[in-house]
Amino acid sequence: MSNFPKCPQCGSEYTYEDGELYVCPECAHEWPKNAAESADETKVVKDANGNVLQDGDSITVIKDLKVKGSSLVVKVGTKVKNIRLVDGDHDIDCKIDGIGAMKLKSEFVKKA
């Protein structure tokens, strides 16, 4: 079978290539080849308020967070500088003073 992506409009797996486009024979939808590749690469990470986060931003924790495997707690209002965005469930990689390297979920932080 072919390695062409399914149609984004109707979900048909019978798509085919036509020059620089993919075409769906069932619904006649056409889309560019590079649209499928760029959709996977551009993951947007947003904080609890809906602000877009980027590498190097500073954030503030909005909820007490227990550190798994220890008795430490990251308190509300803790400021974290120079974050790095990563793939996965915990999408922020950072260092917190007094605790060390840690991964956080973006839903528990806000942009500072």
C-alpha positions as CSV (number, residue, x, y, z in Angstrom):
1,M,0.0,0.0,0.0
2,S,1.1,3.6,-0.4
3,N,2.6,5.9,2.3
4,F,0.4,8.8,1.5
5,P,-1.4,10.6,4.3
6,K,-5.1,10.3,4.9
7,C,-7.4,13.0,3.7
8,P,-7.7,15.8,6.4
9,Q,-11.2,16.6,5.3
10,C,-12.9,13.2,5.0
11,G,-10.3,10.7,6.4
12,S,-10.1,8.6,3.2
13,E,-7.0,6.5,2.9
14,Y,-7.2,6.4,-1.0
15,T,-5.3,9.7,-1.5
16,Y,-2.8,10.1,-4.4
17,E,-0.1,12.4,-5.5
18,D,-0.5,15.0,-8.2
19,G,2.6,17.1,-8.7
20,E,3.0,19.2,-5.6
21,L,-0.4,18.2,-4.2
22,Y,-2.1,15.3,-2.5
23,V,-5.6,14.6,-3.8
24,C,-8.6,12.8,-2.3
25,P,-10.7,11.0,-5.0
26,E,-13.7,10.6,-2.6
27,C,-14.2,14.3,-1.7
28,A,-12.0,16.0,-4.3
29,H,-10.0,17.8,-1.5
30,E,-6.5,19.0,-2.5
31,W,-3.7,20.0,-0.1
32,P,0.0,20.7,-0.5
33,K,2.5,18.0,0.3
34,N,4.5,20.1,2.7
35,A,1.4,20.9,4.8
36,A,1.5,17.4,6.3
37,E,5.1,17.8,7.3
38,S,4.9,21.3,8.8
39,A,1.8,20.4,10.9
40,D,3.8,17.9,12.9
41,E,6.7,20.2,13.5
42,T,4.9,23.2,14.8
43,K,3.7,22.3,18.3
44,V,2.4,25.4,20.2
45,V,2.8,25.3,24.0
46,K,0.5,27.6,25.9
47,D,0.4,28.5,29.6
48,A,-2.7,28.4,31.9
49,N,-3.8,31.8,30.6
50,G,-3.4,30.9,26.9
51,N,-0.2,32.8,26.3
52,V,2.3,31.1,23.9
53,L,5.5,30.0,25.6
54,Q,8.9,29.9,23.9
55,D,12.4,28.7,24.8
56,G,14.1,31.1,27.1
57,D,10.9,32.6,28.7
58,S,10.4,33.1,32.4
59,I,7.4,31.6,34.1
60,T,5.6,31.6,37.4
61,V,4.1,28.5,39.1
62,I,0.4,28.9,39.8
63,K,-0.2,25.8,42.0
64,D,1.7,24.0,44.7
65,L,3.4,21.1,43.0
66,K,4.7,18.0,44.9
67,V,8.0,16.7,43.7
68,K,7.6,13.0,42.9
69,G,9.9,10.8,45.0
70,S,10.7,13.4,47.7
71,S,9.1,15.6,50.3
72,L,9.8,18.8,48.4
73,V,7.1,21.1,47.1
74,V,7.3,23.8,44.4
75,K,5.3,26.6,46.0
76,V,2.8,29.0,44.3
77,G,4.6,32.1,42.9
78,T,8.0,30.3,42.3
79,K,9.7,32.1,39.4
80,V,11.6,30.0,36.9
81,K,13.9,31.6,34.3
82,N,15.1,30.3,31.0
83,I,12.8,27.4,30.3
84,R,13.2,24.9,27.5
85,L,10.2,23.4,25.6
86,V,10.3,19.6,25.0
87,D,8.0,17.0,23.6
88,G,5.9,14.8,25.9
89,D,3.3,15.1,28.7
90,H,5.5,17.4,30.7
91,D,6.4,20.0,28.1
92,I,8.7,22.4,30.0
93,D,12.2,21.5,31.1
94,C,13.8,23.9,33.6
95,K,16.0,24.3,36.7
96,I,14.3,25.5,39.9
97,D,16.5,27.0,42.7
98,G,16.7,24.7,45.7
99,I,15.2,21.7,43.8
100,G,17.2,21.3,40.6
101,A,16.3,20.1,37.1
102,M,12.6,19.4,36.7
103,K,9.9,19.0,34.1
104,L,6.6,20.8,34.4
105,K,3.3,20.8,32.7
106,S,2.4,24.1,30.9
107,E,-1.1,24.0,32.5
108,F,0.4,24.8,35.9
109,V,2.4,27.9,34.9
110,K,1.9,31.4,33.6
111,K,4.2,33.5,31.6
112,A,6.0,36.1,33.8
